[in-house]
Amino acid sequence: GLIERRQDAKDRRLAIIVPTPAGLKQAKTIDESRKAMMRSVHSHFAPERLALLADLLEEYIAAVNAEGLAMIEKATGKP
């Protein structure tokens, strides 16, 4: 009961998945809980350590993206 399927009005072959009111409520609960947990986790770190973590995560994500693009280029032969 968290999502429902609807047919696209323009193309009835397509199905659109939308959250129900209960689904939206559950998503909000999850979001709020996740944010509260992250605030608690962050409280264990000094501000300069959190800044370092943020920098390292940005560097890591950039490396993952670079490797992903390289794999796509290798597979497709397109830059």
Secondary structure, 3 states (H helix, E strand, C coil): CCEEEEECCCCCCCEEEEECHHHHHHHHHHHHHHHHHHHHHHCCCCHHHHHHHHHHHHHHHHHHHHHHHHHHHHHHCCC
